[in-house]
Amino acid sequence: MTENLIISLDSSSGISLQAQIRQSIVELILNHSVLPGDKLPSSRMLSQQLKVSRNTVILAYQALVNNGYLQPRQRSGYVVSYDAPTTRLVDTPGVSEVSSNVVSRGVVDWAAKLVQSCSYIRPVQKPVNWREYHYPFVYGQVDDELFSHSEWRDCARQALGMRNFSTMVGDFGQHDDPMLVNYICSRSLPRRGIKARPEEILVTLGAQNALYLVAQLLVNSSKHVVLESPTYPDLRDILLQRTNSITGLPVDSGGLILDEGVLCSADLVFITPSHQCPTTHTMSATRRRQLLDMAARHDLLIIEDDYEFEMNFLESPTPALKAQDTDGRVIYVGSLSKSVFPGLRLGYMVAPESLIQQARALRHLILRHPPGHAQRTLAYFMALGHYDAQIRRLRRHLAQRRRVLQSAIDAEGFFSHTAAHFGGTSFWVSGPDWLDSRILAERAMKDGVLIEAGDAFFDDEAPLLNYFRLAYSAISSERIPEGVARLAAVMRTLKP
């Protein structure tokens, strides 16, 4: 009998104690520290040794029995199974020798092998460990305390239930979860004034996946594309893979400034009318009507990215541009990740059925379909009312944080900002003309403050360096004033 198992538990690791016990025992078996037939300590003895509940140990042992590592012995507890894997995967004999011989003949020149370079891509940088910073004004991240973990777990369990299991674990092929599509049709789209049939909807891996599919299907080197300036960096980089004929039109407080001289020769315009990225301006009703009229006159397609439309807590948002589209010229892109959590990576696009069929076929080649479990879990999350409750909770907290951030910025008087009139999760901030926000971001990080430099949102030939984005979705109200004060202090040290 193995009297004592060398197991150390870390209550701050984020991994359950039961899971840590299972992992430790598996590691001991793989290391041959315990051998097939060896008896393990009783659940009572091990629980006393580890200072955990006996039930935690029993559940860990039972899970190992289910996985074939242990087997129960009547009136004798548990022993290591004779069928348990006791060897690790090892290198195939001779492989290392072959590898060394290959290296000696020369290293592969991968730069010469590449048929396309992605080195031009300039995404907005976000530290993976952003939670370790006290003042994270980072966009697109979520405060864990604002999300109901228990409700999501309940929905995930339901999705794994026997009633859903055969459907969820199967290969959807080119199809989507009908339950999720139904709730997009009946809940999400009507809130934006959009009516659509299931055949006109495609579930994607976030809004960016939808933008990529659109670019692949509708843009090539002969097409002229119009973007907002500044704009979403990843969209610009997606389009640069397809064409160099890209024109940026400026935005003001009324959204995209329409230039018919430019738009008349364009094939597509990509736009964020309800919440311009990154300035947060909303396109006026007059300009929306004018844009639709120009699109009809010049056979122009419009791709509407309607991100953050759920984050309206100041006043009702304007209807989507797609809601006013009578010609089928607007392709609508929505995100579900922004409202739930970014790691969910689920979004959708709405377009005429013929285009959706093409997008569905292309998606099939790239990834077949978004994971079934994520789709069905989100469908339950919406069906049981948790999604609406999540939105209300976010709006309440974001409204408070926005007020605090507004006051903190105004109190410093060192920079100005724009913010969506209906809410959102960020401010687009401009500093003095001499400011380089890239240097500011680097220096502020050393003081625990994270911001997003704004240069990536502009054309790389003439970026405006004094702009940056302050988001308030991932920072508590209590920390905002001190974070802004520290940021302003760092900025003053940079003044020439």
C-alpha positions as a printed Julia matrix, in Angstrom:
496×3 Matrix{Float64}:
   0.0    0.0     0.0
   1.18   3.51   -0.85
   0.84   5.2     2.52
   1.45   8.78    1.4
   0.99  10.26   -2.04
   3.16  13.29   -2.68
   0.47  15.74   -3.7
   0.53  19.5    -3.28
  -2.59  21.59   -3.78
  -2.77  25.24   -4.73
  -6.07  26.88   -3.79
  -5.17  30.03   -5.79
  -4.51  28.23   -9.09
  -8.07  28.53  -10.35
  -8.21  24.73  -10.78
 -10.61  22.83   -8.53
  -9.08  20.75   -5.73
 -10.7   17.64   -7.14
  -9.08  18.25  -10.54
  -5.69  18.89   -8.92
  -5.9   15.56   -7.04
  -6.78  13.73  -10.27
  -3.92  15.36  -12.17
  -1.44  14.59   -9.43
  -2.36  10.91   -9.26
  -2.21  10.55  -13.04
   1.25  12.16  -12.97
   2.38   9.71  -10.27
   1.18   6.78  -12.36
   2.92   8.06  -15.51
   6.13   8.64  -13.53
   5.94   5.07  -12.16
   5.85   6.46   -8.62
   2.88   4.15   -8.11
   2.59   0.94  -10.09
  -0.27  -1.25  -11.35
  -1.77  -3.1    -8.38
  -0.53  -0.59   -5.81
  -3.18   0.31   -3.27
  -3.91   4.0    -2.75
  -4.58   5.61    0.64
  -8.17   5.45    1.79
 -10.31   8.45    1.0
 -10.38   9.3     4.71
  -6.6    9.1     5.05
  -5.9   11.18    1.93
  -8.46  13.82    2.86
  -6.78  14.21    6.26
  -3.35  14.41    4.62
  -4.44  17.08    2.14
  -6.81  18.83    4.54
  -9.74  18.66    2.12
 -13.18  17.14    2.44
 -13.45  13.39    2.1
 -16.09  13.82   -0.59
 -13.56  15.73   -2.74
 -11.18  12.75   -2.62
 -13.97  10.24   -3.29
 -15.08  12.16   -6.39
 -11.48  12.37   -7.62
 -10.98   8.63   -7.14
 -14.25   7.84   -8.88
 -13.32  10.01  -11.87
 -10.02   8.11  -12.16
 -11.95   4.83  -12.06
 -14.16   6.07  -14.9
 -11.06   6.99  -16.91
  -9.41   3.61  -16.36
  -6.54   4.72  -14.1
  -7.88   3.14  -10.9
 -10.09   0.19  -10.08
 -12.08  -0.35   -6.9
 -11.41  -3.38   -4.7
 -14.23  -4.57   -2.49
 -13.49  -3.64    1.14
  -9.97  -2.63    0.08
 -10.39   0.82   -1.43
  -8.73   1.65   -4.72
  -5.71   0.25   -6.56
  -3.89   1.36   -9.69
  -5.46  -0.42  -12.65
  -3.34  -2.96  -14.53
  -4.72  -1.41  -17.72
  -3.68   2.12  -16.74
  -1.28   3.79  -19.18
   2.15   3.69  -17.55
   4.3    5.03  -20.37
   4.52   8.44  -21.93
   4.74   9.18  -25.62
   8.42   9.11  -26.55
  10.38  10.08  -29.6
  10.46   7.44  -32.33
  13.86   5.71  -32.33
  16.15   7.27  -34.88
  14.12  10.45  -35.33
  16.59  12.65  -33.49
  19.45  11.32  -35.61
  17.51  11.97  -38.81
  16.61  15.47  -37.64
  20.22  16.32  -36.91
  21.26  15.12  -40.35
  18.6   17.32  -41.98
  19.77  20.35  -40.05
  23.34  19.73  -41.12
  22.32  19.91  -44.79
  20.93  23.45  -44.34
  18.06  25.37  -42.77
  14.84  25.88  -44.74
  14.47  29.44  -46.03
  10.86  29.96  -45.04
  10.8   33.56  -46.28
  11.47  32.24  -49.78
   8.86  29.49  -49.4
   6.02  31.8   -48.38
   3.64  32.74  -51.19
   2.04  35.44  -49.04
   3.43  37.5   -46.18
   1.3   38.65  -43.24
   3.99  40.85  -41.73
   2.03  43.97  -42.71
  -0.77  43.16  -40.27
  -0.92  45.67  -37.39
  -3.41  44.48  -34.78
  -4.1   46.42  -31.6
  -1.84  44.84  -28.99
  -3.49  43.53  -25.8
  -1.4   41.91  -23.07
  -2.59  38.4   -22.27
  -1.94  39.1   -18.58
  -3.97  42.33  -18.54
  -5.72  41.25  -15.32
  -2.43  41.65  -13.47
  -2.54  45.42  -14.05
  -4.47  47.58  -11.58
  -5.8   50.01  -14.19
  -6.73  48.08  -17.36
  -8.42  50.5   -19.77
  -8.37  47.72  -22.39
 -11.09  47.35  -24.97
 -12.97  44.13  -25.71
 -12.27  42.45  -22.36
 -14.8   41.64  -19.69
 -14.89  42.05  -15.94
 -15.38  38.52  -14.58
 -17.53  39.88  -11.76
 -20.15  41.08  -14.24
 -20.77  37.65  -15.74
 -22.95  34.94  -14.2
 -20.74  31.86  -14.26
 -23.36  29.64  -12.62
 -26.02  30.43  -15.24
 -23.6   29.76  -18.1
 -22.55  26.45  -16.49
 -26.2   25.43  -16.16
 -26.78  26.15  -19.84
 -23.62  24.23  -20.78
 -24.85  21.23  -18.77
 -28.2   21.36  -20.54
 -26.41  21.47  -23.88
 -24.52  18.32  -22.84
 -27.73  16.54  -21.78
 -28.9   13.44  -23.58
 -31.7   15.31  -25.34
 -29.17  17.56  -27.11
 -26.1   15.35  -27.13
 -26.56  13.53  -30.43
 -27.26  16.79  -32.25
 -24.56  18.84  -30.56
 -21.67  16.38  -31.01
 -22.43  15.64  -34.64
 -20.91  17.25  -37.69
 -23.2   20.12  -38.66
 -21.61  20.24  -42.11
 -22.73  23.52  -43.64
 -25.55  24.02  -41.15
 -25.93  25.94  -37.88
 -27.72  25.16  -34.65
 -31.38  25.83  -35.52
 -32.17  26.81  -31.93
 -29.54  29.57  -31.97
 -30.57  30.8   -35.42
 -34.17  30.96  -34.23
 -33.24  33.23  -31.31
 -31.12  35.45  -33.55
 -34.22  35.81  -35.79
 -36.66  36.37  -32.94
 -34.57  38.26  -30.35
 -31.43  39.94  -31.69
 -32.45  41.16  -35.13
 -35.89  42.62  -34.23
 -34.14  44.87  -31.69
 -32.31  46.42  -34.64
 -35.44  46.68  -36.78
 -34.33  43.81  -39.02
 -36.52  41.01  -40.33
 -34.77  37.95  -41.72
 -35.47  34.32  -42.46
 -33.17  31.54  -41.15
 -31.93  30.99  -44.7
 -30.56  34.55  -44.67
 -28.42  34.05  -41.54
 -24.99  32.46  -41.13
 -23.38  31.87  -37.72
 -19.69  32.8   -37.72
 -16.71  32.71  -35.38
 -17.27  36.29  -34.31
 -17.9   39.35  -36.46
 -14.35  39.3   -37.82
 -14.9   35.88  -39.38
 -17.97  37.29  -41.13
 -15.95  40.26  -42.47
 -13.3   37.85  -43.75
 -15.88  35.73  -45.58
 -17.39  38.83  -47.18
 -13.98  40.04  -48.34
 -13.12  36.66  -49.82
 -16.39  36.48  -51.75
 -16.83  40.07  -52.91
 -13.39  41.71  -53.11
 -10.52  41.15  -55.52
  -7.79  43.29  -57.06
 -10.23  44.92  -59.47
 -12.59  46.14  -56.73
 -12.49  49.59  -55.15
 -13.33  49.6   -51.44
 -14.19  52.55  -49.2
 -13.47  52.51  -45.45
 -13.97  54.93  -42.6
 -10.86  56.74  -41.41
  -9.88  55.95  -38.7
 -11.13  52.37  -38.9
 -10.97  48.88  -37.39
  -7.36  47.74  -38.05
  -8.17  44.08  -38.66
 -10.76  44.98  -41.29
  -8.21  47.08  -43.18
  -5.7   44.23  -43.04
  -8.3   41.7   -44.22
  -9.06  43.87  -47.25
  -5.38  44.45  -48.05
  -5.14  40.71  -48.72
  -7.64  41.18  -51.55
  -7.03  44.64  -53.04
  -4.82  47.72  -52.85
  -7.61  49.95  -54.1
  -8.8   51.18  -50.71
  -9.92  54.72  -49.93
 -10.49  56.04  -46.44
 -13.13  58.74  -45.93
 -13.03  60.82  -42.73
 -15.67  60.78  -40.02
 -17.08  63.53  -37.84
 -19.76  63.72  -35.16
 -22.33  62.68  -37.78
 -20.42  59.59  -38.83
 -18.91  58.91  -42.25
 -18.56  62.07  -44.36
 -20.13  61.13  -47.68
 -18.14  62.02  -50.8
 -20.16  60.98  -53.84
 -17.16  61.63  -56.06
 -15.38  58.78  -54.29
 -18.39  56.56  -53.64
 -19.58  56.65  -57.27
 -16.49  54.7   -58.35
 -16.49  52.28  -55.41
 -17.81  48.74  -55.33
 -18.2   48.29  -51.57
 -18.21  50.45  -48.46
 -17.52  48.98  -45.01
 -19.12  51.03  -42.26
 -19.92  51.08  -38.52
 -22.82  53.57  -38.6
 -24.37  52.99  -35.18
 -21.09  53.1   -33.27
 -18.15  54.12  -35.39
 -14.92  52.3   -34.64
 -12.98  53.75  -32.92
 -14.43  57.28  -32.54
 -17.83  55.97  -31.26
 -19.71  58.57  -33.35
 -23.18  57.65  -34.64
 -24.11  58.27  -38.27
 -26.99  60.69  -38.59
 -30.35  59.64  -40.03
 -29.89  62.05  -42.95
 -26.53  60.6   -43.95
 -27.88  57.06  -43.67
 -30.63  57.86  -46.14
 -28.15  59.62  -48.42
 -25.78  56.64  -48.34
 -28.57  54.22  -49.26
 -29.62  56.49  -52.12
 -26.02  56.7   -53.4
 -25.71  52.92  -53.16
 -28.79  52.5   -55.35
 -27.55  55.06  -57.9
 -24.07  53.63  -58.21
 -24.7   49.9   -57.59
 -22.74  50.03  -54.34
 -22.75  47.28  -51.7
 -22.71  48.26  -48.01
 -21.27  46.05  -45.25
 -22.6   47.18  -41.88
 -20.69  46.1   -38.77
 -23.15  46.7   -35.93
 -20.87  45.93  -32.99
 -21.87  46.87  -29.41
 -25.47  47.64  -30.38
 -26.64  46.04  -27.11
 -24.58  48.45  -25.0
 -27.1   51.3   -25.11
 -27.75  52.73  -21.66
 -28.1   56.48  -22.28
 -30.83  56.54  -24.88
 -32.36  54.23  -27.45
 -30.02  53.4   -30.33
 -30.93  54.28  -33.88
 -32.22  51.41  -36.05
 -29.64  49.53  -38.04
 -28.88  50.66  -41.58
 -30.02  47.21  -42.68
 -33.49  47.98  -41.31
 -33.89  50.7   -43.97
 -32.5   48.6   -46.8
 -35.2   47.86  -49.37
 -32.86  46.72  -52.16
 -30.91  44.02  -50.35
 -27.66  46.01  -50.72
 -26.7   45.95  -47.04
 -24.86  42.97  -45.59
 -25.32  43.05  -41.83
 -22.67  41.73  -39.42
 -23.41  41.23  -35.72
 -21.45  39.97  -32.73
 -22.74  37.91  -29.82
 -19.34  37.76  -28.12
 -19.37  41.45  -27.15
 -22.53  40.95  -25.1
 -21.55  37.67  -23.41
 -17.76  37.28  -23.26
 -15.09  37.8   -25.95
 -13.74  34.25  -25.76
 -17.1   32.9   -26.96
 -16.22  33.94  -30.54
 -19.72  33.74  -32.01
 -21.27  36.21  -34.43
 -23.45  36.16  -37.52
 -24.09  37.77  -40.85
 -27.4   38.59  -42.52
 -27.58  38.82  -46.31
 -29.67  37.62  -49.26
 -30.0   33.85  -49.3
 -27.91  33.45  -52.46
 -24.9   35.16  -50.82
 -25.38  33.26  -47.54
 -25.22  29.99  -49.5
 -21.85  31.03  -50.94
 -20.57  32.16  -47.53
 -21.75  28.9   -45.98
 -19.84  26.88  -48.57
 -16.67  28.94  -48.01
 -16.99  28.66  -44.24
 -17.26  24.89  -44.69
 -13.82  24.81  -46.32
 -12.23  26.95  -43.61
 -13.72  25.57  -40.39
 -16.86  23.57  -41.34
 -18.96  25.22  -38.61
 -18.61  26.93  -35.21
 -18.48  24.45  -32.3
 -21.86  22.85  -31.63
 -21.57  23.02  -27.85
 -20.93  26.77  -27.89
 -23.88  27.35  -30.21
 -26.33  25.28  -28.18
 -25.12  26.68  -24.84
 -25.65  30.23  -26.1
 -29.08  29.26  -27.43
 -30.11  28.09  -23.94
 -28.54  31.21  -22.43
 -30.86  33.28  -24.61
 -33.91  31.02  -24.24
 -33.82  31.06  -20.43
 -33.57  34.85  -20.22
 -29.96  34.92  -19.01
 -28.8   36.87  -22.07
 -31.26  39.7   -21.43
 -30.34  39.74  -17.74
 -26.65  39.92  -18.69
 -27.32  42.9   -20.96
 -29.22  44.75  -18.22
 -26.43  44.06  -15.71
 -23.76  45.3   -18.14
 -25.69  48.44  -18.98
 -26.09  49.34  -15.31
 -22.41  48.92  -14.47
 -21.13  50.45  -17.71
 -23.29  53.53  -17.17
 -21.7   54.06  -13.76
 -18.18  53.52  -15.08
 -18.78  55.88  -17.97
 -19.84  58.67  -15.6
 -16.78  58.15  -13.42
 -14.4   58.08  -16.4
 -16.03  61.18  -17.88
 -15.53  63.07  -14.6
 -11.93  61.88  -14.24
 -11.0   63.0   -17.77
 -12.71  66.36  -17.32
 -10.96  66.9   -13.99
  -7.51  66.45  -15.54
  -8.2   68.82  -18.42
  -5.19  67.41  -20.24
  -7.0   65.53  -23.0
 -10.4   65.5   -24.7
 -12.57  62.64  -25.86
 -15.52  61.51  -27.93
 -18.07  59.0   -26.68
 -21.16  57.36  -28.12
 -24.33  59.23  -27.26
 -26.1   55.97  -26.39
 -23.37  54.29  -24.33
 -20.81  51.77  -25.48
 -17.69  50.64  -23.63
 -14.96  53.13  -24.55
 -13.85  56.73  -25.14
 -11.76  57.81  -28.11
  -9.27  60.25  -26.63
  -7.07  62.89  -28.22
  -4.07  64.33  -26.43
  -1.89  67.34  -27.26
  -0.43  67.47  -30.78
   3.04  66.65  -29.46
   1.88  63.4   -27.83
   2.98  60.0   -29.15
   0.43  57.6   -27.65
   2.71  54.63  -28.35
   5.28  56.02  -25.94
   2.52  56.97  -23.51
   1.16  53.41  -23.54
   4.62  51.97  -22.93
   5.41  54.32  -20.03
   1.95  54.04  -18.46
   2.17  50.24  -18.45
   5.11  50.48  -16.06
   2.8   52.35  -13.68
   0.07  49.69  -13.91
  -2.05  51.54  -16.49
  -3.05  49.87  -19.78
  -4.34  51.91  -22.72
  -4.58  51.28  -26.46
  -2.43  53.51  -28.67
  -4.45  54.8   -31.61
  -1.92  54.65  -34.45
  -3.12  51.22  -35.63
  -6.56  52.66  -36.45
  -5.08  55.01  -39.07
  -3.47  54.35  -42.43
   0.14  53.41  -41.72
   1.4   56.07  -44.14
   0.03  58.95  -42.05
  -1.08  57.79  -38.58
  -2.17  60.38  -36.04
  -0.11  59.55  -32.97
  -1.87  61.66  -30.34
  -5.03  59.5   -30.23
  -5.71  56.52  -27.96
  -8.65  54.51  -26.67
  -9.78  54.23  -23.05
 -12.21  51.39  -22.41
 -14.1   50.85  -19.18
 -15.56  47.35  -19.53
 -12.74  45.64  -17.62
 -11.93  48.17  -14.87
 -14.0   48.84  -11.78
 -15.4   52.3   -11.04
 -13.29  52.54   -7.91
 -10.01  52.27   -9.83
 -10.86  54.61  -12.71
  -9.98  57.99  -11.07
  -6.56  56.83   -9.89
  -5.87  55.21  -13.27
  -6.65  58.43  -15.14
  -4.59  60.47  -12.68
  -1.59  58.2   -13.21
  -2.05  58.35  -16.97
  -2.12  62.16  -16.91
   0.96  62.23  -14.69
   2.88  60.08  -17.17
   1.69  62.28  -20.04
   3.03  65.4   -18.32
   6.47  63.83  -18.08
   6.44  63.45  -21.87
   5.69  67.1   -22.57
   8.53  68.7   -24.55
